[in-house]
């Protein structure tokens, strides 16, 4: 086994989830990630915790089969109703640590599932998602061949990319990113401007800015907060693509008034974007503003876990806001969805906080010093 896999497992256990003796651990992983699962079991055994492995979240082939069969069993999609699986909820309720490993053999496995069916299932699954987020958790990546193909890299090249981004000095990352936290956390208003296609303002007053240095998302490398729910005004062109439900969405464009998306379009798979925004009332509002700060993630790979952390980028998520980012006096945006989309900030762009430019063309003011 590649020693970097064991190092990856060690980072997850000791840094990301702070595993303790006696903890009950659920590892959710596709079989292609078996080496990392084995390494995790070894490290978990060293600690004296109790692992169990599933492929519920990451096993796309069986999930596709289930959703398509459920859709075929009804006369119309609107007649489809999923129950929250109580047995899976009970498993997570009795879990201390949840580890999800992204990997697969086909990145577009669910591309032929009706978006309305996926949305209906997501709504029924919401209680389990809420329960998972209340635990100590980590979402990470195993460098599977399908992900390497999507990134247009050789398998060896993608392995190097993933483990260079994961196996690093996270204390140093935290220290570097803290400079941006100290700018954003006490702020009232943020403006994001990029070319002629993005100019959006939002209030973050009273909300909390978090420093992501590999504790929950591994790799880490971003600073993020939540916009005040009704404050977002302007337009955004998300000029980097994303995959959602196995489909590529390109050039997603959103216009906001009073915090709500009032107009949207996309060059490709606009119907999928529409389905996201129509999932529920909260899906038409922003739940997150994130600033990418990981300079070791230096190329786009069609993987949001990495792409949203790239230096020279900003990402915004429609839908659910993370509770930890919302102040006591502000309303939390609630939704069954949380879909991140990215703006390239490397050229003709700036981030302005309370009227002061804090990043221009991808360079932060504290990097100039």
Buried (B, 14 or more C-beta within 10 A) or exposed (E): EEEBBBBBBBBBBEBBBEBEEEBBBBBBBBEBBEBBBBBBBBBBEEBEBBBEBBBBBBBBBEBBEBBBEBBEEEEEBEEBEBEEBEEBBEBBEEBBBBBBBBBBBBBBBBBEBBBBBBBBBBBBBBBBBBBBBEBBBBBBBBBBBBBBBBBEBEEEEBBBBBBBBBBBEBEEBBEBBBBBBEBBBEBEBBBBBBBEBBBBBBBBBEBBBBBBBBBBBBBBBBBBBBBBBBBBBBEBBBBBBBBBBBBBBBBBBBBBEEBBBEEBEBEEBBEBBEBBBBBBEBBBBBBBBBBBBBBBBEEBBBBBBBBBBBBBBBBBBBBBBBEEBBBEEBEBBBBBBBBBBBBBBEEEBBBBBBEEEBBBEBBBBBEEE
